[in-house]
Amino acid sequence: MNTEENSFPLIGDKAPELTVQTTHGVKNIPGDYKGKWLVLFSHPADFTPVCTTEFVAFAKRADQFKELNAELLGLSIDQIFSHIKWDEWIEENIDVKIPFPIIADNNGSVARAFGMVHPGKGTNTVRATFLIDPNGFIRIILYYPQEIGRNMDEIVRSLKALQTADKHKVACPANWPDNELIGSRVIIPPATDIETAKKRKEEYECYDWWFCHKELK
């Protein structure tokens, strides 16, 4: 096993600092995105059917990401002219304009730095998604195999949940904001001392002192 190709930064790590060539010109990661969230995602190859459906899905949600102060940035180990032609093909044949840049990672250096190279599939990249916060730290990593396209709504939901957790210093339950137990409510971080634990049920709605929740205001 090639440990270099199969290693990748972890949640909480600073995103690797890289200068990349994209369909929208040269970009610096994560520096050019300081103050914004970055959704960096890789796809196996241009002119492939599942990847095309993913790019259309990302494009149709571009405004949602913009509203969440997030920028989209795609990547595959294809040359820039291939990206440009595929971008044109999607607009001409599916009538969808791709509004975000695509990294031309010809030598695979970006894919290796983020652990995106698919084991056993040559230079192809996996369907990796990295949510990078405005300070350049990796907050979520999602991986899918080549055979399965991503759920874009889950990426939007994850971004909203992260921003909510950061802003209000809370945790978000499963399937938030449609949790089976507490709906759109959020979870209060568990008490870490006896005195606080005793007060929890008086201050919040709780199943127990370690499982308290509240409505967002």
Biotite code that builds the C-alpha atoms (Angstrom):
import biotite.structure as struc

atoms = struc.array([
    struc.Atom([0.000, 0.000, 0.000], chain_id="A", res_id=1, res_name="MET", atom_name="CA", element="C"),
    struc.Atom([1.268, 3.452, -0.892], chain_id="A", res_id=2, res_name="ASN", atom_name="CA", element="C"),
    struc.Atom([0.999, 5.307, 2.419], chain_id="A", res_id=3, res_name="THR", atom_name="CA", element="C"),
    struc.Atom([1.607, 8.685, 0.784], chain_id="A", res_id=4, res_name="GLU", atom_name="CA", element="C"),
    struc.Atom([-1.387, 8.336, -1.543], chain_id="A", res_id=5, res_name="GLU", atom_name="CA", element="C"),
    struc.Atom([-3.622, 6.908, 1.176], chain_id="A", res_id=6, res_name="ASN", atom_name="CA", element="C"),
    struc.Atom([-2.828, 9.398, 3.936], chain_id="A", res_id=7, res_name="SER", atom_name="CA", element="C"),
    struc.Atom([-4.959, 12.483, 4.347], chain_id="A", res_id=8, res_name="PHE", atom_name="CA", element="C"),
    struc.Atom([-5.488, 15.376, 6.762], chain_id="A", res_id=9, res_name="PRO", atom_name="CA", element="C"),
    struc.Atom([-7.914, 14.718, 9.598], chain_id="A", res_id=10, res_name="LEU", atom_name="CA", element="C"),
    struc.Atom([-10.883, 16.643, 10.952], chain_id="A", res_id=11, res_name="ILE", atom_name="CA", element="C"),
    struc.Atom([-9.493, 19.583, 12.914], chain_id="A", res_id=12, res_name="GLY", atom_name="CA", element="C"),
    struc.Atom([-6.291, 19.795, 10.862], chain_id="A", res_id=13, res_name="ASP", atom_name="CA", element="C"),
    struc.Atom([-5.345, 22.915, 8.955], chain_id="A", res_id=14, res_name="LYS", atom_name="CA", element="C"),
    struc.Atom([-5.974, 22.457, 5.230], chain_id="A", res_id=15, res_name="ALA", atom_name="CA", element="C"),
    struc.Atom([-2.752, 22.029, 3.212], chain_id="A", res_id=16, res_name="PRO", atom_name="CA", element="C"),
    struc.Atom([-1.582, 25.313, 1.686], chain_id="A", res_id=17, res_name="GLU", atom_name="CA", element="C"),
    struc.Atom([-1.467, 24.882, -2.096], chain_id="A", res_id=18, res_name="LEU", atom_name="CA", element="C"),
    struc.Atom([-1.432, 26.982, -5.259], chain_id="A", res_id=19, res_name="THR", atom_name="CA", element="C"),
    struc.Atom([-3.635, 25.431, -7.936], chain_id="A", res_id=20, res_name="VAL", atom_name="CA", element="C"),
    struc.Atom([-4.615, 26.025, -11.568], chain_id="A", res_id=21, res_name="GLN", atom_name="CA", element="C"),
    struc.Atom([-8.382, 26.132, -12.095], chain_id="A", res_id=22, res_name="THR", atom_name="CA", element="C"),
    struc.Atom([-10.863, 26.911, -14.848], chain_id="A", res_id=23, res_name="THR", atom_name="CA", element="C"),
    struc.Atom([-11.238, 30.336, -13.181], chain_id="A", res_id=24, res_name="HIS", atom_name="CA", element="C"),
    struc.Atom([-7.507, 31.029, -12.958], chain_id="A", res_id=25, res_name="GLY", atom_name="CA", element="C"),
    struc.Atom([-4.889, 30.421, -10.275], chain_id="A", res_id=26, res_name="VAL", atom_name="CA", element="C"),
    struc.Atom([-6.197, 29.936, -6.719], chain_id="A", res_id=27, res_name="LYS", atom_name="CA", element="C"),
    struc.Atom([-4.496, 29.606, -3.350], chain_id="A", res_id=28, res_name="ASN", atom_name="CA", element="C"),
    struc.Atom([-5.943, 27.056, -0.926], chain_id="A", res_id=29, res_name="ILE", atom_name="CA", element="C"),
    struc.Atom([-7.066, 27.904, 1.674], chain_id="A", res_id=30, res_name="PRO", atom_name="CA", element="C"),
    struc.Atom([-5.761, 31.500, 1.620], chain_id="A", res_id=31, res_name="GLY", atom_name="CA", element="C"),
    struc.Atom([-8.016, 32.851, -1.135], chain_id="A", res_id=32, res_name="ASP", atom_name="CA", element="C"),
    struc.Atom([-11.044, 31.613, 0.821], chain_id="A", res_id=33, res_name="TYR", atom_name="CA", element="C"),
    struc.Atom([-10.191, 33.174, 4.170], chain_id="A", res_id=34, res_name="LYS", atom_name="CA", element="C"),
    struc.Atom([-13.365, 34.419, 5.834], chain_id="A", res_id=35, res_name="GLY", atom_name="CA", element="C"),
    struc.Atom([-15.523, 31.980, 3.840], chain_id="A", res_id=36, res_name="LYS", atom_name="CA", element="C"),
    struc.Atom([-16.364, 28.304, 4.028], chain_id="A", res_id=37, res_name="TRP", atom_name="CA", element="C"),
    struc.Atom([-14.846, 26.177, 1.267], chain_id="A", res_id=38, res_name="LEU", atom_name="CA", element="C"),
    struc.Atom([-16.486, 23.029, -0.106], chain_id="A", res_id=39, res_name="VAL", atom_name="CA", element="C"),
    struc.Atom([-13.608, 21.235, -1.839], chain_id="A", res_id=40, res_name="LEU", atom_name="CA", element="C"),
    struc.Atom([-14.702, 18.108, -3.700], chain_id="A", res_id=41, res_name="PHE", atom_name="CA", element="C"),
    struc.Atom([-13.029, 15.657, -6.052], chain_id="A", res_id=42, res_name="SER", atom_name="CA", element="C"),
    struc.Atom([-14.474, 13.514, -8.829], chain_id="A", res_id=43, res_name="HIS", atom_name="CA", element="C"),
    struc.Atom([-12.898, 10.514, -10.620], chain_id="A", res_id=44, res_name="PRO", atom_name="CA", element="C"),
    struc.Atom([-12.845, 11.954, -14.156], chain_id="A", res_id=45, res_name="ALA", atom_name="CA", element="C"),
    struc.Atom([-14.385, 14.409, -16.604], chain_id="A", res_id=46, res_name="ASP", atom_name="CA", element="C"),
    struc.Atom([-16.919, 13.200, -19.191], chain_id="A", res_id=47, res_name="PHE", atom_name="CA", element="C"),
    struc.Atom([-18.264, 10.427, -16.947], chain_id="A", res_id=48, res_name="THR", atom_name="CA", element="C"),
    struc.Atom([-21.981, 9.998, -16.173], chain_id="A", res_id=49, res_name="PRO", atom_name="CA", element="C"),
    struc.Atom([-22.075, 9.942, -12.350], chain_id="A", res_id=50, res_name="VAL", atom_name="CA", element="C"),
    struc.Atom([-19.667, 12.879, -12.139], chain_id="A", res_id=51, res_name="CYS", atom_name="CA", element="C"),
    struc.Atom([-21.822, 14.822, -14.598], chain_id="A", res_id=52, res_name="THR", atom_name="CA", element="C"),
    struc.Atom([-24.907, 14.300, -12.419], chain_id="A", res_id=53, res_name="THR", atom_name="CA", element="C"),
    struc.Atom([-22.916, 15.492, -9.397], chain_id="A", res_id=54, res_name="GLU", atom_name="CA", element="C"),
    struc.Atom([-21.706, 18.649, -11.118], chain_id="A", res_id=55, res_name="PHE", atom_name="CA", element="C"),
    struc.Atom([-25.239, 19.489, -12.220], chain_id="A", res_id=56, res_name="VAL", atom_name="CA", element="C"),
    struc.Atom([-26.466, 18.897, -8.655], chain_id="A", res_id=57, res_name="ALA", atom_name="CA", element="C"),
    struc.Atom([-23.753, 21.133, -7.172], chain_id="A", res_id=58, res_name="PHE", atom_name="CA", element="C"),
    struc.Atom([-24.482, 23.830, -9.772], chain_id="A", res_id=59, res_name="ALA", atom_name="CA", element="C"),
    struc.Atom([-28.206, 23.806, -8.998], chain_id="A", res_id=60, res_name="LYS", atom_name="CA", element="C"),
    struc.Atom([-27.400, 24.375, -5.293], chain_id="A", res_id=61, res_name="ARG", atom_name="CA", element="C"),
    struc.Atom([-24.722, 27.015, -5.869], chain_id="A", res_id=62, res_name="ALA", atom_name="CA", element="C"),
    struc.Atom([-26.988, 29.806, -4.611], chain_id="A", res_id=63, res_name="ASP", atom_name="CA", element="C"),
    struc.Atom([-27.674, 27.843, -1.399], chain_id="A", res_id=64, res_name="GLN", atom_name="CA", element="C"),
    struc.Atom([-23.960, 27.560, -0.750], chain_id="A", res_id=65, res_name="PHE", atom_name="CA", element="C"),
    struc.Atom([-23.463, 31.267, -1.506], chain_id="A", res_id=66, res_name="LYS", atom_name="CA", element="C"),
    struc.Atom([-26.142, 32.141, 1.043], chain_id="A", res_id=67, res_name="GLU", atom_name="CA", element="C"),
    struc.Atom([-24.201, 30.094, 3.589], chain_id="A", res_id=68, res_name="LEU", atom_name="CA", element="C"),
    struc.Atom([-21.003, 32.066, 2.836], chain_id="A", res_id=69, res_name="ASN", atom_name="CA", element="C"),
    struc.Atom([-19.504, 29.002, 1.135], chain_id="A", res_id=70, res_name="ALA", atom_name="CA", element="C"),
    struc.Atom([-17.575, 28.608, -2.120], chain_id="A", res_id=71, res_name="GLU", atom_name="CA", element="C"),
    struc.Atom([-17.490, 25.446, -4.244], chain_id="A", res_id=72, res_name="LEU", atom_name="CA", element="C"),
    struc.Atom([-14.231, 24.131, -5.709], chain_id="A", res_id=73, res_name="LEU", atom_name="CA", element="C"),
    struc.Atom([-14.033, 20.927, -7.774], chain_id="A", res_id=74, res_name="GLY", atom_name="CA", element="C"),
    struc.Atom([-11.011, 18.774, -8.623], chain_id="A", res_id=75, res_name="LEU", atom_name="CA", element="C"),
    struc.Atom([-9.893, 15.804, -10.692], chain_id="A", res_id=76, res_name="SER", atom_name="CA", element="C"),
    struc.Atom([-6.610, 14.632, -12.171], chain_id="A", res_id=77, res_name="ILE", atom_name="CA", element="C"),
    struc.Atom([-7.508, 15.911, -15.637], chain_id="A", res_id=78, res_name="ASP", atom_name="CA", element="C"),
    struc.Atom([-5.907, 18.629, -17.722], chain_id="A", res_id=79, res_name="GLN", atom_name="CA", element="C"),
    struc.Atom([-7.372, 22.118, -17.829], chain_id="A", res_id=80, res_name="ILE", atom_name="CA", element="C"),
    struc.Atom([-8.578, 21.799, -21.431], chain_id="A", res_id=81, res_name="PHE", atom_name="CA", element="C"),
    struc.Atom([-10.565, 18.685, -20.491], chain_id="A", res_id=82, res_name="SER", atom_name="CA", element="C"),
    struc.Atom([-12.258, 20.599, -17.649], chain_id="A", res_id=83, res_name="HIS", atom_name="CA", element="C"),
    struc.Atom([-13.081, 23.489, -19.990], chain_id="A", res_id=84, res_name="ILE", atom_name="CA", element="C"),
    struc.Atom([-14.567, 21.214, -22.676], chain_id="A", res_id=85, res_name="LYS", atom_name="CA", element="C"),
    struc.Atom([-16.612, 19.261, -20.112], chain_id="A", res_id=86, res_name="TRP", atom_name="CA", element="C"),
    struc.Atom([-17.856, 22.523, -18.596], chain_id="A", res_id=87, res_name="ASP", atom_name="CA", element="C"),
    struc.Atom([-18.926, 23.627, -22.098], chain_id="A", res_id=88, res_name="GLU", atom_name="CA", element="C"),
    struc.Atom([-20.533, 20.239, -22.841], chain_id="A", res_id=89, res_name="TRP", atom_name="CA", element="C"),
    struc.Atom([-22.692, 20.405, -19.701], chain_id="A", res_id=90, res_name="ILE", atom_name="CA", element="C"),
    struc.Atom([-23.908, 23.902, -20.561], chain_id="A", res_id=91, res_name="GLU", atom_name="CA", element="C"),
    struc.Atom([-24.585, 23.054, -24.224], chain_id="A", res_id=92, res_name="GLU", atom_name="CA", element="C"),
    struc.Atom([-26.219, 19.667, -23.694], chain_id="A", res_id=93, res_name="ASN", atom_name="CA", element="C"),
    struc.Atom([-27.895, 19.917, -20.282], chain_id="A", res_id=94, res_name="ILE", atom_name="CA", element="C"),
    struc.Atom([-28.406, 23.692, -20.190], chain_id="A", res_id=95, res_name="ASP", atom_name="CA", element="C"),
    struc.Atom([-26.698, 24.051, -16.817], chain_id="A", res_id=96, res_name="VAL", atom_name="CA", element="C"),
    struc.Atom([-23.852, 26.519, -16.332], chain_id="A", res_id=97, res_name="LYS", atom_name="CA", element="C"),
    struc.Atom([-21.131, 25.395, -13.924], chain_id="A", res_id=98, res_name="ILE", atom_name="CA", element="C"),
    struc.Atom([-20.498, 28.500, -11.763], chain_id="A", res_id=99, res_name="PRO", atom_name="CA", element="C"),
    struc.Atom([-17.575, 27.188, -9.708], chain_id="A", res_id=100, res_name="PHE", atom_name="CA", element="C"),
    struc.Atom([-13.905, 26.591, -10.618], chain_id="A", res_id=101, res_name="PRO", atom_name="CA", element="C"),
    struc.Atom([-12.415, 23.131, -11.223], chain_id="A", res_id=102, res_name="ILE", atom_name="CA", element="C"),
    struc.Atom([-8.814, 22.359, -10.244], chain_id="A", res_id=103, res_name="ILE", atom_name="CA", element="C"),
    struc.Atom([-6.655, 20.799, -12.972], chain_id="A", res_id=104, res_name="ALA", atom_name="CA", element="C"),
    struc.Atom([-4.517, 18.535, -10.802], chain_id="A", res_id=105, res_name="ASP", atom_name="CA", element="C"),
    struc.Atom([-2.313, 17.222, -13.631], chain_id="A", res_id=106, res_name="ASN", atom_name="CA", element="C"),
    struc.Atom([0.459, 15.819, -11.438], chain_id="A", res_id=107, res_name="ASN", atom_name="CA", element="C"),
    struc.Atom([-1.863, 14.657, -8.666], chain_id="A", res_id=108, res_name="GLY", atom_name="CA", element="C"),
    struc.Atom([-0.155, 16.746, -5.976], chain_id="A", res_id=109, res_name="SER", atom_name="CA", element="C"),
    struc.Atom([-3.407, 18.219, -4.635], chain_id="A", res_id=110, res_name="VAL", atom_name="CA", element="C"),
    struc.Atom([-5.140, 14.832, -4.600], chain_id="A", res_id=111, res_name="ALA", atom_name="CA", element="C"),
    struc.Atom([-2.224, 13.283, -2.699], chain_id="A", res_id=112, res_name="ARG", atom_name="CA", element="C"),
    struc.Atom([-2.100, 16.148, -0.194], chain_id="A", res_id=113, res_name="ALA", atom_name="CA", element="C"),
    struc.Atom([-5.797, 15.588, 0.615], chain_id="A", res_id=114, res_name="PHE", atom_name="CA", element="C"),
    struc.Atom([-5.760, 11.772, 0.333], chain_id="A", res_id=115, res_name="GLY", atom_name="CA", element="C"),
    struc.Atom([-8.104, 11.770, -2.641], chain_id="A", res_id=116, res_name="MET", atom_name="CA", element="C"),
    struc.Atom([-6.352, 9.166, -4.813], chain_id="A", res_id=117, res_name="VAL", atom_name="CA", element="C"),
    struc.Atom([-8.485, 6.035, -5.201], chain_id="A", res_id=118, res_name="HIS", atom_name="CA", element="C"),
    struc.Atom([-6.553, 2.918, -4.027], chain_id="A", res_id=119, res_name="PRO", atom_name="CA", element="C"),
    struc.Atom([-6.211, 0.436, -6.874], chain_id="A", res_id=120, res_name="GLY", atom_name="CA", element="C"),
    struc.Atom([-7.740, 2.776, -9.488], chain_id="A", res_id=121, res_name="LYS", atom_name="CA", element="C"),
    struc.Atom([-4.581, 4.341, -10.921], chain_id="A", res_id=122, res_name="GLY", atom_name="CA", element="C"),
    struc.Atom([-4.670, 8.146, -10.817], chain_id="A", res_id=123, res_name="THR", atom_name="CA", element="C"),
    struc.Atom([-8.435, 8.382, -10.375], chain_id="A", res_id=124, res_name="ASN", atom_name="CA", element="C"),
    struc.Atom([-9.669, 10.349, -7.397], chain_id="A", res_id=125, res_name="THR", atom_name="CA", element="C"),
    struc.Atom([-12.378, 9.181, -5.017], chain_id="A", res_id=126, res_name="VAL", atom_name="CA", element="C"),
    struc.Atom([-15.530, 11.227, -4.453], chain_id="A", res_id=127, res_name="ARG", atom_name="CA", element="C"),
    struc.Atom([-14.115, 13.149, -1.495], chain_id="A", res_id=128, res_name="ALA", atom_name="CA", element="C"),
    struc.Atom([-15.670, 16.262, 0.044], chain_id="A", res_id=129, res_name="THR", atom_name="CA", element="C"),
    struc.Atom([-13.898, 18.528, 2.520], chain_id="A", res_id=130, res_name="PHE", atom_name="CA", element="C"),
    struc.Atom([-15.724, 21.290, 4.393], chain_id="A", res_id=131, res_name="LEU", atom_name="CA", element="C"),
    struc.Atom([-13.100, 23.862, 5.353], chain_id="A", res_id=132, res_name="ILE", atom_name="CA", element="C"),
    struc.Atom([-14.025, 26.685, 7.725], chain_id="A", res_id=133, res_name="ASP", atom_name="CA", element="C"),
    struc.Atom([-13.248, 30.417, 7.324], chain_id="A", res_id=134, res_name="PRO", atom_name="CA", element="C"),
    struc.Atom([-10.028, 29.968, 9.319], chain_id="A", res_id=135, res_name="ASN", atom_name="CA", element="C"),
    struc.Atom([-8.762, 27.202, 7.033], chain_id="A", res_id=136, res_name="GLY", atom_name="CA", element="C"),
    struc.Atom([-9.482, 24.214, 9.311], chain_id="A", res_id=137, res_name="PHE", atom_name="CA", element="C"),
    struc.Atom([-11.026, 21.000, 7.991], chain_id="A", res_id=138, res_name="ILE", atom_name="CA", element="C"),
    struc.Atom([-14.327, 20.374, 9.755], chain_id="A", res_id=139, res_name="ARG", atom_name="CA", element="C"),
    struc.Atom([-15.965, 17.538, 7.822], chain_id="A", res_id=140, res_name="ILE", atom_name="CA", element="C"),
    struc.Atom([-14.621, 14.841, 5.478], chain_id="A", res_id=141, res_name="ILE", atom_name="CA", element="C"),
    struc.Atom([-16.991, 12.719, 3.362], chain_id="A", res_id=142, res_name="LEU", atom_name="CA", element="C"),
    struc.Atom([-15.860, 9.867, 1.092], chain_id="A", res_id=143, res_name="TYR", atom_name="CA", element="C"),
    struc.Atom([-17.865, 7.978, -1.522], chain_id="A", res_id=144, res_name="TYR", atom_name="CA", element="C"),
    struc.Atom([-16.697, 5.277, -3.970], chain_id="A", res_id=145, res_name="PRO", atom_name="CA", element="C"),
    struc.Atom([-16.751, 5.825, -7.716], chain_id="A", res_id=146, res_name="GLN", atom_name="CA", element="C"),
    struc.Atom([-19.968, 3.837, -8.117], chain_id="A", res_id=147, res_name="GLU", atom_name="CA", element="C"),
    struc.Atom([-22.151, 6.055, -5.889], chain_id="A", res_id=148, res_name="ILE", atom_name="CA", element="C"),
    struc.Atom([-22.916, 9.743, -6.332], chain_id="A", res_id=149, res_name="GLY", atom_name="CA", element="C"),
    struc.Atom([-22.999, 12.047, -3.334], chain_id="A", res_id=150, res_name="ARG", atom_name="CA", element="C"),
    struc.Atom([-26.113, 13.399, -1.612], chain_id="A", res_id=151, res_name="ASN", atom_name="CA", element="C"),
    struc.Atom([-25.763, 17.153, -2.135], chain_id="A", res_id=152, res_name="MET", atom_name="CA", element="C"),
    struc.Atom([-28.548, 17.983, 0.287], chain_id="A", res_id=153, res_name="ASP", atom_name="CA", element="C"),
    struc.Atom([-26.566, 16.242, 3.043], chain_id="A", res_id=154, res_name="GLU", atom_name="CA", element="C"),
    struc.Atom([-23.561, 18.445, 2.278], chain_id="A", res_id=155, res_name="ILE", atom_name="CA", element="C"),
    struc.Atom([-25.773, 21.549, 2.566], chain_id="A", res_id=156, res_name="VAL", atom_name="CA", element="C"),
    struc.Atom([-27.316, 20.183, 5.784], chain_id="A", res_id=157, res_name="ARG", atom_name="CA", element="C"),
    struc.Atom([-23.883, 19.422, 7.241], chain_id="A", res_id=158, res_name="SER", atom_name="CA", element="C"),
    struc.Atom([-22.682, 22.936, 6.495], chain_id="A", res_id=159, res_name="LEU", atom_name="CA", element="C"),
    struc.Atom([-25.778, 24.475, 8.117], chain_id="A", res_id=160, res_name="LYS", atom_name="CA", element="C"),
    struc.Atom([-25.362, 22.226, 11.174], chain_id="A", res_id=161, res_name="ALA", atom_name="CA", element="C"),
    struc.Atom([-21.678, 23.150, 11.560], chain_id="A", res_id=162, res_name="LEU", atom_name="CA", element="C"),
    struc.Atom([-22.448, 26.844, 11.353], chain_id="A", res_id=163, res_name="GLN", atom_name="CA", element="C"),
    struc.Atom([-25.274, 26.469, 13.875], chain_id="A", res_id=164, res_name="THR", atom_name="CA", element="C"),
    struc.Atom([-23.074, 24.520, 16.280], chain_id="A", res_id=165, res_name="ALA", atom_name="CA", element="C"),
    struc.Atom([-20.293, 27.105, 16.011], chain_id="A", res_id=166, res_name="ASP", atom_name="CA", element="C"),
    struc.Atom([-22.565, 30.122, 16.423], chain_id="A", res_id=167, res_name="LYS", atom_name="CA", element="C"),
    struc.Atom([-24.631, 28.859, 19.351], chain_id="A", res_id=168, res_name="HIS", atom_name="CA", element="C"),
    struc.Atom([-22.066, 26.551, 21.035], chain_id="A", res_id=169, res_name="LYS", atom_name="CA", element="C"),
    struc.Atom([-24.423, 23.589, 20.817], chain_id="A", res_id=170, res_name="VAL", atom_name="CA", element="C"),
    struc.Atom([-24.584, 20.167, 19.165], chain_id="A", res_id=171, res_name="ALA", atom_name="CA", element="C"),
    struc.Atom([-27.015, 19.103, 16.430], chain_id="A", res_id=172, res_name="CYS", atom_name="CA", element="C"),
    struc.Atom([-28.845, 15.765, 16.719], chain_id="A", res_id=173, res_name="PRO", atom_name="CA", element="C"),
    struc.Atom([-29.199, 13.071, 14.059], chain_id="A", res_id=174, res_name="ALA", atom_name="CA", element="C"),
    struc.Atom([-31.067, 14.219, 10.943], chain_id="A", res_id=175, res_name="ASN", atom_name="CA", element="C"),
    struc.Atom([-31.189, 17.784, 12.291], chain_id="A", res_id=176, res_name="TRP", atom_name="CA", element="C"),
    struc.Atom([-33.347, 19.824, 11.777], chain_id="A", res_id=177, res_name="PRO", atom_name="CA", element="C"),
    struc.Atom([-35.777, 16.893, 11.509], chain_id="A", res_id=178, res_name="ASP", atom_name="CA", element="C"),
    struc.Atom([-34.681, 14.748, 14.431], chain_id="A", res_id=179, res_name="ASN", atom_name="CA", element="C"),
    struc.Atom([-37.034, 11.964, 15.533], chain_id="A", res_id=180, res_name="GLU", atom_name="CA", element="C"),
    struc.Atom([-36.805, 12.923, 19.225], chain_id="A", res_id=181, res_name="LEU", atom_name="CA", element="C"),
    struc.Atom([-36.398, 16.689, 19.426], chain_id="A", res_id=182, res_name="ILE", atom_name="CA", element="C"),
    struc.Atom([-37.161, 17.994, 15.938], chain_id="A", res_id=183, res_name="GLY", atom_name="CA", element="C"),
    struc.Atom([-35.273, 21.195, 15.137], chain_id="A", res_id=184, res_name="SER", atom_name="CA", element="C"),
    struc.Atom([-34.102, 21.730, 18.716], chain_id="A", res_id=185, res_name="ARG", atom_name="CA", element="C"),
    struc.Atom([-30.387, 21.617, 19.528], chain_id="A", res_id=186, res_name="VAL", atom_name="CA", element="C"),
    struc.Atom([-28.478, 19.799, 22.258], chain_id="A", res_id=187, res_name="ILE", atom_name="CA", element="C"),
    struc.Atom([-26.774, 21.536, 25.181], chain_id="A", res_id=188, res_name="ILE", atom_name="CA", element="C"),
    struc.Atom([-23.220, 20.292, 25.778], chain_id="A", res_id=189, res_name="PRO", atom_name="CA", element="C"),
    struc.Atom([-23.229, 17.834, 28.720], chain_id="A", res_id=190, res_name="PRO", atom_name="CA", element="C"),
    struc.Atom([-22.308, 19.156, 32.176], chain_id="A", res_id=191, res_name="ALA", atom_name="CA", element="C"),
    struc.Atom([-18.741, 18.487, 33.288], chain_id="A", res_id=192, res_name="THR", atom_name="CA", element="C"),
    struc.Atom([-19.173, 18.977, 37.032], chain_id="A", res_id=193, res_name="ASP", atom_name="CA", element="C"),
    struc.Atom([-21.707, 17.900, 39.668], chain_id="A", res_id=194, res_name="ILE", atom_name="CA", element="C"),
    struc.Atom([-23.010, 21.389, 40.450], chain_id="A", res_id=195, res_name="GLU", atom_name="CA", element="C"),
    struc.Atom([-23.818, 22.155, 36.813], chain_id="A", res_id=196, res_name="THR", atom_name="CA", element="C"),
    struc.Atom([-25.382, 18.726, 36.345], chain_id="A", res_id=197, res_name="ALA", atom_name="CA", element="C"),
    struc.Atom([-27.767, 19.361, 39.259], chain_id="A", res_id=198, res_name="LYS", atom_name="CA", element="C"),
    struc.Atom([-28.994, 22.615, 37.697], chain_id="A", res_id=199, res_name="LYS", atom_name="CA", element="C"),
    struc.Atom([-29.467, 21.311, 34.167], chain_id="A", res_id=200, res_name="ARG", atom_name="CA", element="C"),
    struc.Atom([-33.049, 20.063, 34.544], chain_id="A", res_id=201, res_name="LYS", atom_name="CA", element="C"),
    struc.Atom([-34.073, 23.414, 36.027], chain_id="A", res_id=202, res_name="GLU", atom_name="CA", element="C"),
    struc.Atom([-32.546, 25.385, 33.166], chain_id="A", res_id=203, res_name="GLU", atom_name="CA", element="C"),
    struc.Atom([-33.520, 23.291, 30.126], chain_id="A", res_id=204, res_name="TYR", atom_name="CA", element="C"),
    struc.Atom([-35.861, 20.592, 28.898], chain_id="A", res_id=205, res_name="GLU", atom_name="CA", element="C"),
    struc.Atom([-34.059, 17.304, 29.499], chain_id="A", res_id=206, res_name="CYS", atom_name="CA", element="C"),
    struc.Atom([-34.354, 13.545, 29.215], chain_id="A", res_id=207, res_name="TYR", atom_name="CA", element="C"),
    struc.Atom([-31.685, 13.544, 31.918], chain_id="A", res_id=208, res_name="ASP", atom_name="CA", element="C"),
    struc.Atom([-28.953, 15.921, 33.080], chain_id="A", res_id=209, res_name="TRP", atom_name="CA", element="C"),
    struc.Atom([-26.658, 14.725, 30.287], chain_id="A", res_id=210, res_name="TRP", atom_name="CA", element="C"),
    struc.Atom([-29.286, 15.022, 27.513], chain_id="A", res_id=211, res_name="PHE", atom_name="CA", element="C"),
    struc.Atom([-30.764, 18.529, 27.547], chain_id="A", res_id=212, res_name="CYS", atom_name="CA", element="C"),
    struc.Atom([-32.045, 20.501, 24.576], chain_id="A", res_id=213, res_name="HIS", atom_name="CA", element="C"),
    struc.Atom([-33.495, 23.861, 23.597], chain_id="A", res_id=214, res_name="LYS", atom_name="CA", element="C"),
    struc.Atom([-35.087, 25.833, 20.790], chain_id="A", res_id=215, res_name="GLU", atom_name="CA", element="C"),
    struc.Atom([-32.842, 28.165, 18.840], chain_id="A", res_id=216, res_name="LEU", atom_name="CA", element="C"),
    struc.Atom([-33.850, 31.809, 19.175], chain_id="A", res_id=217, res_name="LYS", atom_name="CA", element="C"),
])
